[in-house]
Amino acid sequence: MNRLQKVSADAASAGRKIFCAFTTVGYPDLVKTEKLVLGFARDGVDIVELGFPFSDPLADEPTIQYSSEQALAGGVRLKDAFDLARKLRKKRCEVPLVFFTYFNPIFRYGTKKFLSQARSSGFDAVLVPDLPPEQEGDFRREAKAQGLAQIFLIAPTTSPARMRMIARESEGFIYYVSLRGVTGARQAVPSDIRRHLAEIKKTADKPVLVGFGVSKPDQARELSRWSDGVIVGSAIIDRIRKADGRIEPASEFIREMVLAVKGETGGR
């Protein structure tokens, strides 16, 4: 059982909600990414998704696309993501790390090499949105051999049969996409989300976290009533962008969101 699986199991046994934060590796720069993640861990974030920038992200809206473009323009490479994880672990940051990226950078780097480096540098899981469980084959076998959990997405349009398969195959937690389309902050919670979550939780034996569009404490609080926790990404990046690269507004926002989801006991 790695860090991610332990956090998920502990939260489930304690009836505690989970807060997961996403940020792009290298935005606004690598030093600030490291500081941001250390702050996440200090402020009660349970899981961190580190998104490696890709030039053609299928599931990301303009805010995260912008952060990816800026990181790539700054010369960020896969090696930088691995080095970042190593630095975090050397500083005794034990928050579970999920490597979020698309399959193209992995393919170009070499699947086996990528998974080996991800595990040895300190990552606990991988999430590859354009590599569904039906198509992964060797990737899944090698990830298991390395001790890396794999996380899969369930969308509002996912069929019942496929939902059951993903609920079975996803490890650590299930990522429920609360909206049709790309990621990004939204102002309202979809009206049918409660029913969808209830259907998933009937067959899931692991936490179900809601992502895509969570942007306000009230939303996070409401969604966590029906799920096992929330994932926030675009709203974090948006605050950094609006602050001209300063991370302090994003850190303050995270503290508000952790409090909304986990209450007064949110801090570590």
RATAMO-V407714 format. One record per backbone hydrogen bond with DSSP energy under -1.0 kcal/mol. NH is the residue of the N-H (numbers start at 1). CO is the residue of the C=O. If there is no record, write none. Layout:
# RATAMO-V407714
NH&CO ; NH&CO
This chain:
# RATAMO-V407714
6&2 ; 7&3 ; 8&4 ; 9&5 ; 10&6 ; 11&7 ; 12&8 ; 13&9 ; 14&10 ; 16&11 ; 18&228 ; 20&230 ; 21&47 ; 22&232 ; 23&49 ; 25&51 ; 27&24 ; 33&29 ; 34&30 ; 35&31 ; 36&32 ; 37&33 ; 38&34 ; 39&35 ; 40&36 ; 41&37 ; 42&38 ; 43&39 ; 44&41 ; 45&40 ; 46&19 ; 47&19 ; 48&96 ; 49&21 ; 50&98 ; 51&23 ; 52&100 ; 65&61 ; 66&62 ; 67&63 ; 68&64 ; 69&65 ; 70&66 ; 71&67 ; 72&68 ; 73&69 ; 74&70 ; 75&72 ; 76&71 ; 81&77 ; 82&78 ; 83&79 ; 84&80 ; 85&81 ; 86&82 ; 87&83 ; 88&84 ; 89&85 ; 90&86 ; 91&87 ; 92&89 ; 93&88 ; 98&48 ; 99&125 ; 100&50 ; 101&127 ; 107&103 ; 108&104 ; 109&105 ; 110&106 ; 114&110 ; 115&111 ; 116&112 ; 117&113 ; 118&114 ; 119&115 ; 120&116 ; 121&117 ; 123&118 ; 124&97 ; 125&97 ; 126&149 ; 127&99 ; 131&128 ; 135&132 ; 139&136 ; 141&137 ; 142&138 ; 143&139 ; 144&140 ; 145&141 ; 146&142 ; 148&143 ; 149&124 ; 151&126 ; 154&175 ; 158&155 ; 163&159 ; 164&160 ; 165&161 ; 166&162 ; 167&163 ; 168&164 ; 169&165 ; 170&166 ; 171&150 ; 173&171 ; 174&207 ; 175&152 ; 176&209 ; 177&154 ; 178&211 ; 183&59 ; 186&213 ; 193&190 ; 196&192 ; 197&193 ; 198&194 ; 199&195 ; 200&196 ; 201&197 ; 203&200 ; 204&200 ; 209&174 ; 210&229 ; 211&176 ; 220&216 ; 221&217 ; 222&218 ; 223&219 ; 224&220 ; 227&223 ; 228&208 ; 230&18 ; 231&210 ; 232&20 ; 237&233 ; 238&234 ; 239&235 ; 240&236 ; 241&237 ; 242&238 ; 243&239 ; 244&241 ; 245&240 ; 246&243 ; 251&247 ; 252&248 ; 253&249 ; 254&250 ; 255&251 ; 256&252 ; 257&253 ; 258&254 ; 259&255 ; 260&256 ; 261&257 ; 262&258 ; 263&259 ; 266&263
